[in-house]
Amino acid sequence: MLNNEFKKKFDAESNTFKKAGIRGDFIYFMKKMDSIENTALIGALLKVRNLEDLQSIKREPYTGPSVVESAPNYPGGINTLRQEVADLLYINGVNSDVKTVKTSVAFIVEKDGSVSNVHANGDNFTFNRQAEIALYSISEKFTPALTKGDPARFQYNLPLTLTMAD
């Protein structure tokens, strides 16, 4: 809808300078919308973290299964998971002075295949937060790990690297 309204205004304008101004306004507006969406996602991440912290008080700490018959599996495999996380990363929310940033995202695949307790550990705080948001935002559930034929919680680690464009 926003694209259509800006396009109507742009197409109706005959003055080249005013058209350039309309295009600039549109780009500025969309960047602000991205920023607002990112702020909302960070707020949601904090809410999820707080809820998980409260639940962990009730839940026994994760100790991991002693014997795992099969590790959790993401539909399509690890490369599908990596690609989905890459597509979900909001790279404009990553502030870095270096070209390449890395993080390792640890999370628990629950018995129902959902993801919880996502924590990224890397040198860049903003990349860590964006990676956590991306992991919480994946569209599919995992096939859970199995221990003695029963679904089990499993801690998973996913290393990520982002190379910023020049």
Helices and strands as residue ranges (DSSP letters): H 2-12, H 16-58, H 78-88, G 91-93, E 100-109, E 115-122, H 125-136, E 145-147, E 150-152, E 154-163
